[in-house]
Amino acid sequence: MNWQRITGIVLVLLGIIGIIFKGFTWSSRKPIIQVGTVHMDVTVHHHLWVEPVVAGLAIVLGIILLVLSFRSPRP
């Protein structure tokens, strides 16, 4: 497998995942105060939204790379 096929497959898979899940959410803990043995943390929620247009473009570019990888001559 050459780099075009691998990149094409990855782009198609990421695009499909982006369309299905529409983004990613995760949480992290951030310390606020620590005095001796007493400490306070806060949970921070992070969101990374994937626009459907971006996911669609990833799928289209991945398919184009896959088609070009099968059409290019092999050394």
N, C-alpha and C positions, 0 to 999 in steps of 0.2 A: 504494500500500500504506500502510495506517495503522499506528500503533504497536502495536496489538493483534496484527496478523498477523506483524509482524517479531518481536515478543517471543515469540509462540507458536512460530514456526519455530525461533528460537534455543533456546528451552527444550526443544523436542522433540529437536533435534539434540544438545544437550548431554546430555540424558538418555540417548539412544542411545549416545553415546560413553562416558558413565559406566558403562553396563551392559556394553559390550563390553570396555573396557580396565580397569575396576574401580579406576582410580586413575592417578596420575602419579608418576613417579620421575625425579629429576634429581640431578646432582652439581655441587658447587662446590668450588673450591680456596680454602683459607684459609691465609694465611701464619702460621707459628709463630715462626720466628726469622730475623732478618736482621742479619748482622754483616759489614759491608763488602760484599764481592762474594759472600759465601756466604749462602745463604738456604735455608730448609726450608719446604715447604708440606705440608699434609695435605688429602686429598680427603674432603669431607663429603657423604654421601649423604642426600638428603631424600626423604620419601615423603608423598604426599597421597592418602589412600584415600577413595574415593567409595562410600558405602554404597548397596547396591542399592535400599533404600527411598527414599533421597533422589533417585536417578536416576529411579525409577518415578514419584515425585511430580512431578518436573520434566516428564516426558512427559505425565502426566495434566493438569497445569496448562497446558502448552503446547497440548494438544488442546482444552481448555476455552476458552482464549483464541482459538484459531483458529475454533471454532464460533461464539463470540460475535461475532467480527469479521465473519463472513459474515451473521449475523442482524441486526446493528445497521444502522439506516438510514443511507444516505450522504447528506451534504448536497449 
